[in-house]
């Protein structure tokens, strides 16, 4: 019996298989047979990323106009999550080594453990000293243009061992980037690492070469550096380490010195981010650099901070400036690289607005297109330091050195509502609220689990339906709460 009619040419078979797979991949998402667990952090309750029941979905094709609804559409995907985390500064490292071993392990677990903690996957550290160092220091001696005296021995006491412990706690993988606060004093117009000043033109190349020296030194000690920013807060004349670049100066430094220096050192694959300052001047700064193709070719993305509301005396966060950058330069990812409550005040330990600022910023930033979000110091002492210029601030976790006590602010739990459930590689999906008093963002993780974040800043509980492709579940957003619905 001849069987030719059962045999297809290999190419045709593969095409049919591909078509079948594509059709399966395009099948609409359904909540049928899936479990939806609710995790809640809420004011005036004991709920702190606490599992708080399950949601039951039922057919609900058309939501009503007079009810509050969160709409989620998993078929519409946007940017990919790179990570969420905090800064591993000298200050955090020094405080860490003031703690007994058992509390050190608690902090590492609570930040970096994927099951018991909030699963941080991102970190930032400083190149040379910053305000959150106990002193001002440089890696090279005065006048050493060739950088022959380059030495990170200062970092070896606390910061390098701390970062290595963090790496181990994070399972050996952490996306770590580094930022300089100032070149050495002798390279600057004011002969001071502090109080602003500019990089002298004759030291452009020497300073550019130092970034690669830093990467090499850290990687030799087992700490991979994913990327760098050009300069922390480029327009700020601070009482601490600072250095001013205009947009044109940053552009020219990148294309003529830093970009080529990174390539020559073998670090062309490291990510280079520009700006690293507030949203207020963001568009002008970014457009000036990226409209020059010779500078833009070295730039991976745009770093920004959230302190413009302080500079503008509480005028609020300039999300529209951020959105304009995202829309105009969609090929350059956005990263929030620093945010915190700038002034230390022990009353903020229990101030619910402290955490809510994090939640509101993160939801808006992610919905605009931000791929990564970095808090400032992961750990500080009971004074909001150490800090060599008295610029004390808040952190998610403080260690009271006098009473051997760890203090968790609600910022830790607000950050955790995102980092614990939205992992690197997750795709943001369409998510919207029918009322402005509920904020939302949503992601689908690489394992297929959906994470829908819902935040309520009002004084009242709000009943709402979570609607996904014709099915809806009734639930409640507690007053001053943030919750994550995990669907698997």
N, C-alpha and C positions, 0 to 999 in steps of 0.2 A: 504493500500500500504506500503510495507516494504522499509525502506530508509537506510539500513546498508551501502550501497555503497557510501553514502554521508558522512559517519562518518569515520574519521581517528583517530587512537590512538593519545593521547595527545603528546607523545614523538615525534612521526613522524611529527605532525603538527608544533611543536616547531622547529624541525630540518629544515623543509621546510621554516619556517618563518626566521630562522637565515640565511639560505642560500640566501634567497631573499634579506635580509638586507645587507649581505656581498657583494652580487652582486651590489646592489645600491651604497654601499660605494666605490666600486672599479670603478664606472663609471668615465671615464676620465673627467678632468676639462674642462669646456668650458666657453669662455667669452661671448657667445651668451646671449643676454638679460641683460647683466651687464653694469653698468656705471663705467667708468674709469676717475677719477678726478686727475688733476695734481696740486701739491703744490710745489712752487719754492722759494728758497732763492738764490739770485744772486748778484754778485758784480756790482757796478755802476748802480744799479736799486733800485726801491722802494720795490722790492719783498723780503719779509721776512716771509717765510712759507705762502706765498700768493697763494690762489686758482687761477690757471692760465689756466682754460679751461678744456675740456674733450677730451679724445682720442677715436677715432673710429676704431674698429677692422674690418678687412676684411680677407677673405680667402687668405692664403699665405703659401702654403705647403713647399716650399723650398727657404730659404733666399739665396741671391746672395753672392758670395765671395767678391765682391768689395764694399759692403755696410756695414755699422756699425750696429750691431744687439745686443740687450740684450735678451738673452734666459732665459725664466722662465719655470720651470717644477714643478707645485704644487703637483704632485704625489710623488715626492722624498722629504722626510722630514728628518730633522736632530734634533738638540737640541731644547729644550724648553726655551723660554725667561723667566727669573726670574724678571728682572726689569732694569730700567735706572734711574739714579738720581745723587745726589751730597752729599757732606759731610756737616753735621750740627755741625760745630765746635764752640768752645767758641767765636772765632773771628766773625763768621757769626751771632751768637746770640747777641753779643754786638752791632754790627752795626745795626742789626734789631731793637733793642730797642732805638737806637739813632734817628730813623725815626719817623715822625708823623704817626698817626694811618692809615690815608688814604694810605700812601705809603707802610706801612706794609701789608695792604690788597692787594695792587697791586702786590707786590712781591709774596705773598702766592698764589694769583690767577694765576699769570703768570707762576709759577713753577708747581703747583699741581692741578689746576682745569682741569678736563678732557675735557671740551668743550672750555673754554676761554683761557686756558694755554697750557703748553706742557706736562702735565700729568706725572710728575715724580712719581715713585712708589718705589724708592730705596733710602736709606740713610746710611751714615756712621758717627759714632761719636767717640770721643776719651775717653779712660779710663785714668783718671788723666790728667795732662796737656800735651800739645804738643806745637810745635812752634807757632801755631795759637791760642794761649792763651795770655792774657795780663801779665801773671805771671806764675811762676813755682809753682805747688802745688801737694800735695799727699793727699790721702784719710785717711791715718793712721799716727799717731804720731811716732816719732823716737823710734825704739826699740820694737814696739808693734808687736811681732811675732804672737800672737794669734788674731790680728786684732780686738781687743775689742773696739778700738777708731775709727773704720771705720765710715766715715761720708762724705756724698756728699753735704754738705751745700754750698760749693763753687759753685756747678753746679746749685743750686736752684735759684740763682739770675738771671741768663740769660738763660743758656742752656736748662735746663729742661722745663721752660715755653715756650721757643722757639720751642722745639721739639713737645710739646703738641699742639701748634698752627699749626705746620706743619701737624701733624697727623690729626687734624680736617679738615684742608684744603684739605688733600688727601682723604677725605671721611672716615676717621677712620682706614685706613689700609695703613701701610708703612712697607716694608721689611727693617729693621734697624739692622745693625751690628756694632760692636765696636772693636777698636784696641787700645792697649797700646803703648805708645811711650817709656816709661821707668818705671821700678819699682821705689819705693822711694829711694832716695840717699843712705840711710843707709843700703839698701839691696845689694849695688853694690860694685864692687872691687875698683872703683875710688871714692867712697863716693860722687858721684855727679849724679844728674838726667840727666845732660847734658854731652856732649863730650864722648859718647860711654860708655866704661866700660862693665863689665859683671855682671850677677846675681851671687851672692855668693852661693855656693853649699848649705850652711846651711839654706838658705832662699827659696830654691826651693818649698817646700811645702806651705810655707806661701804665697808666690807670686801666686802660682797656686790657692790657696783658694780665693784670692782676686777677681778673675774673676767672680766667683759665687756670691760674695758679691755685686759686681757691678750690675750684672743682677738682683738680688733680689731687690736692692735699686731702680733701675729704674722701674722695673715692679710694685713695690708697688705704684709708682707714675703714673701709667697708661701708661707706655712706654714699649711695648713688645720688647724684644731683640731677633732677629732671629738667630744671630750667632756672633762669635768672630774670630779674627785672633790672632795668637800666639804673634806676635811682629811686629810693623811697621818697615820696612826697616832694616832687621836683620844684614846686613853687613855694615851698614853706621855708621861711627863715625862722628856725626854732632855737630855743635856748639849749637844745641838745644837738646831737650830730645831724647835720643837714648840709645840703649842697644844691644850689639853684641852677636849673637848666631852663632856658626858654624852649619852646617847641622846635624852633629852628636849630638851636644848639643840640638838642637831643637827636634830631634827625641827622645832623652832620656827624655827630659823634658815632652814631650807629653805622652809617654807611661808610665812613672814612676810617674808623678805628675799631670799634667794638665788634661789629659783624665780621670784618676780615680777621681780627685777632682770634675770635672764637673758632673760625674756620681753620686758621693756621695751627691752632693748638689741638685740632682734632675734635672739636666740640660743636661742629656745625649742626649736629642733630639735637643739641640741647635747645629747649624752647626759650626764646627771647621775648619778653613782654615789655611794652612801653607804658608810660604815664605813671602808674602806681600811685595815684593821688585821687582826689575827690571827683564826684560826678559833675561838679559845676562847670569846670573848664574842659570837660572830657572831649566834646566834639571838636573844638578848635585844636586841641593838642593832638588828638588822634589823626584828624584829617591832614594836618600839616606834615606829619611823618609819613602817613600811608599814601599820600598823593605823590610822593617821590618814589618811583619804582626801585631806585637803587638802595634806598633805605628799607622800603617795604619788603624786599625779598629776604631780608634777615629776620623780619618780625613774625613771630608765631601768633601773638594775641595781645589783648589789651587788659591791663591790670587796673583796678580802681578801688577806692576806699569809700566810706560812707559818712565822713565827717563834715560834709558841706552844710548840714543843718546847724552845726555848731558855729561855723564861720558866718553863716547868715542869721545867727541869733534865733534859731528855732524855726526858720522858714520852711523846713521840711527837706525831704530827700528828692533829688532831681532825677526821678526815674525816666522822665521823658528825654533827658540828655543821653542817658544810657541807651534808651530805645532807639534814638536817632543813630547812635554809633552802630548798634546791632543791625539796623536796617541798611545803613549805608555801606558797611564793610562786613558783610555776612560771612566772609571767608576768614575773618580774624576772631577767634573765640574770645569771649569775655570771662574774666575771673575777678571776683571780689577777693582782694588779697589782704585786707585788714579792716576790722570793725570791732569796736568795743564801747563800753560806757566809759567815756574819757576821764571822768573825775572819780577818784575813789571816795566812797562813802559807805560805811558799814550798814547804813539804812537800806542800801540797795541789795543787801543779801536777801531781803524779803520783799523788795519792790517788784510787783508783778509786771510793771511796765518795762522793766529791764529786759526780761525775756521776750515780751511782746514786740519790742523793737527788732529783735533778731528774727522772730517769725515773720513779721510784716516785710522786712527787707528781703529775706530769703525767698519768700513766695513771689514777690514782685521781680526780684532779680532772675530767678529761674524762669518765670513766665516770659521775661524779655529775651532770654537766650543765654544767660550765664551758665558756664559749664562746670564751675568749681567755686567753692565758698570757703574762705579762710578766716576764722576768728583770730584775734590777737593772742596774747600769752595764754597758754593752756593752764598755767598754774602760777599763782602769786601768793605772797605772804599776807599776814593780817593787816598790813599797812598799804597793800596794793603795790608792793615792790618786790625785790630791791630795784632802785632806780637812782642813778647818780646825779640827777638834776631835780629830783622831787616831783617828777611828773607821774604821780601815782594814779593807777586806774583799776578797774574791775576786771575780773576773770571769771569764767564759769565755775572754777574750783579755787578756793583759797585754803592755805594751810596756816592755822594759828600756831606759830612757833612757840608761843608762851604757854599754851594750854594743850599742845599736841593734839590738835583737833582739825579735821577736814570739814570745810564749809562748802556746801553745794548751793549755788544760786540757781534760780529758775532758768537762767540762760543755758545751763548745762542740759536741762530737760527739753527746752525748745530746740536747741541744736540737735539733740538726740532724736527728736521726732522726725527729722529728715535723715540724718546720717545712719541711723540704725536700720532704716527700711528702704532707703534709696541708695543703691550701691554703684560703684564704678561700672560703666558700660550700660547702665539703664538709659532708656530713651524717654524723654518727656513726651507725654501724650496730651491731647486736648482735654482741658478741664475748665469749667466756668461755673459761676454762681449766678443765680437769678436775682440775688440781692447783694448790695455792697457791704452789708454787715457780716458776711462770711467770705473769707479769702480762701482760695484753693489753688493747689498745683497737684500734678499727678505724673507718675512714671511707671513704665513697665520694665522690670529687671530682666537680666539675661536669662534667669531661670523661669521666666514667664509670670512671676508674681507681680500683681499690680499694687502700687502704694499710692493712696489718695490722701493728701493732707488737707485738713479743713481747720481754719482758725477763726475764732470768735473773740473780738476785742470789746464786745459790748457787755453791759451789766446784766443782760437777760439771757436765759436759756433760749435756744432757737431750735424748733422742730424743723426738720428738713427731710427730703428724700434724696438718696443717692441714685441717680438714673444712669443706666448703662445699656444702650442699644435695646430699648423697649422693655427693660426690666428695671424695677426700682425697689429700694429698701428704705423703710422708715427708720429714722434715728434722731438723735438730739445732739446739738452742739451746746455744751455747758457754757455758762457765762465765763468770760475770760479763760478760754481754754484753747488748746490745740490738740488735734487728734489725727491719727493715721489709720485709715482702713486698709488692711492688707488682704487682698483677694488672691487665693491660690487654689 
